[in-house]
Amino acid sequence: MGITIREPAEGDFFSWLALYEDYATYYERALTDQGALLVWSWLTDAARAERGLVAVDDDGALIGLVHYHEVPRPLDGDHALHIDDLFVLEEHREQGFGRALIEAVATVGAEFGTPLVQWLAKQDDPDARSFYDEIADASTVVVYRLRSAQQAPASPASADAPSVEPVQTGDEAVEATDDGATPDDSPADDASADAPATDAPDADASASDASGDNPEDNPVDSSAGSPAAESSTTEA
């Protein structure tokens, strides 16, 4: 069986969608119609950074896909291509399609002076990682994602601060600290009023996989690469 790798065409949408839905299912991710249309618009718009390639069998059917984009590497003064999503249908894995998709991305990079190709892989996907180990070197870099404000632990200052409860004295309410002292009895009260407030960090924890990533997750062929990453990729 021959291996053909090409850019997706307008008429490929529904075939590509079926592949991408299988990819999302593999990683137990929900893919909405709106999300799929958005990704497809990226792939078919030359002004967008996200690019894509598809693997085609002898009958012209789409059996695999790869999505990637260019990323800067400031300290090295160059760029790399980051694979966000990599997927090959299960029945076509271990036939070289995954490898061909990754190599096609590398070819694109070489043509534009960005020969380095990188991607994320799930630690608990031994089949994919076994394949990747055949063609690439694992990095020692660990990916961190900032917690959202709801997930962030309380700051030490707020955790140690005494609780304050209102106490009614006749018709007037005053505030007392845990030890029963009123604000007038506490010398630290004035200082605390001038202290700056401490807010928990607010961040979007969402990407690719890739990939990705999805940042967060991708399926792989044992002969090819894995979302986007922070999607992972899955080869077939």
N, C-alpha and C positions, 0 to 999 in steps of 0.2 A: 504494500500500500504506500502510495506516495504521500508526502507531507507538503501541504501548501499553506503558507502564512501570508496574510494580506491585511490591508486596512479594511475596516467595516464599511460597507456601502449602505446607501439609503434603504435599499430593498432587504437588508439583513435584519431590520429591527426586530421582528417577531422571533426569528431564530436566535438572535442575540439575547432577547428577553428571556426565552426559555432557558438558555444557559445561565444567565445571571440569576434567575429565580432558583435554579438548582444549586448554584453557588451559595446563595443566601441561606437556603435550607440546610446545606452542609454545615454552616456555621451557626445554625439556629438563630438567624437574624430575620427580622421582618422587612420585606421589601414592598413598599407601596407603589401604586401606579405613578404617583407624582414623583417619587424618588427615582424610579426607573427612567421616566421621561427626562428628568433633570440630568442624570448621568449620560443618557444617550445624546442629549443636546451638547454636553461637553465634548463627547467623542467626535461629533460631526461638525464642530465649530473650530475652524483653524485658529481662531483668536484665543481659544482656551488652552490652558496648560495641560489638561488631562488628555492623553492620547490613548489609542487602543489598537490592538491587532487581534485577528481571529485565525484559528486553525480550521482548515477545510479538508474533508475527506475526498476520495476519488469521485464521489457522487455529487459533490458540491455542497454537502451539508456541513453546517457549522458544528464542530465538536469540541472547541476549546477557545478560550479568550485570555487576554492579558491587558491590563490597564496600567498605565505608568505616567509619571510626570517628572519634570526636571527640578532638581533641588540644588541650591547653592551650597558651597563648602568654603566659607570665608577664609579660614585659616590656611587652606590649601590653595586658595585663589582660583578655584575651578568649580565645575558643576558635576553632578552625578544624576543618573536616572534611577528613580525609586519606583519599584513595582508595587502597586497598590492591591491589585487583584490578579490572581492566576488560577485558572480552573480548566480541567479537562474532564469530559464525561467519563464515568467510571469504566464503561466498557471499552474505552479507547486508551486507558492508562497503560503505562509500561510499554508503550509503542513509540516513544520518542517525541510525542507532540508537546509535552511540557518543556522538554529541553529545547525543542525547536522554537517555541514561543520566547523563552528567555534569551536564546541566542539571537533571535530576530530583534529584540529590544537592544541587545548589545551592538548589533550591526547599525541600528539607527543612531545610537550614541556615538559610535566611532565616526560615522559620517559627519556629525556635527561637533566633534571634538570633546565629547563627554563619554569616554570609554568605560567609566566605572558604573556598574549596575548593582543595586542593593535592594533588599527586601526584608520583611519581617516574617518570622515563622513561629508558630505556636510550640511551646515546649512539650506539650502533651500530644504531638502529632508525629510519632516516630517514623511512619512511612514517608511522610514529606521530608523530614529532616534527614533521613537516610539518603534520599535522592539528592537533596541539596548538598550534602557532604561530598558527593561525588563530583560536583562541579563548582563548588564555592567554599570559601572559608568563613566560619562563624565568627562574628564580632564579639568582643567582650563588653560592648556597650549595653547598659540596661536602660530600658525605656520607662520613664516616669510620667504619670499623668496627675496634674494638680487636682486635688479634691475640690468638689463644689462647696459652697458655703454651708450647705446643709450637712455635709459629711465631715467638714473640718472640725478637729477637736477644739474644745474651749481653750482660750489662751490662759497661760499661768496666772496672769493678773486677775482675770475674771473668776478663775477657779478658787483663788485664795481670798477674794473680797468677801467681807462679812455681809450676811443678808440683812435687809432693812425692812422692818414692819412698822406700820403706823400704829400709834398708841393714843387712845382718846383720854385727854385730861380735862374734865369738865366739858366746855364747849370748844376747846382748842385741841387740835391734833398735833402731836410732835412725833418725831421719828427716833426710834431707839435702836442701837446696834445690838448684836447678839449678847454682849456682856451687860446689857441693861443701861449703858451710858447714853445720855442724850447727846445730840450734836454739840451743845454748849459745853459738855464735859470732856469731849474728845478733841485733843490738840491736832489730830491728823485730819480733822474734817475740812479745814480751810485748804490744806494742801491737796486733798483729793479733789476738791472742786476745781482746782487749776490744772489737774492732770489731764493729758490728752486722752480721748477715747480710743480704745483698741478694738478694731473690727476684725472679724475672721476673714481670711482671704476669699475672694469670690472668683471662681474660675469655671470655664466650661470644660467638663470632663469628657466631651465627646471625642476613628478615621482613616484607621485605613486605614485595612487592610490591605494595608496594605496595605489594601491593599489593600486605607485601606484600608481603620483601620483600621478604616477601617481600619487606622489606623487602625483597628482592632482585630482581623481574622481572615484566613484563606484556606481553601482545600487544595490538594496537590496530587499530581501524578507521580508515581514512584519513579518516573523517568523525567519528570519535569518539575517546575517550580511551584512554590506556594504563594483576605484579604489579607490596607491597606490600610495593614496593614496594619498601625497600628492596625492595618488590616493584614491578615495572614494570607498565604497563597496556597492553592491546592493544585497539584499537577496531575496530569493523567497521561 
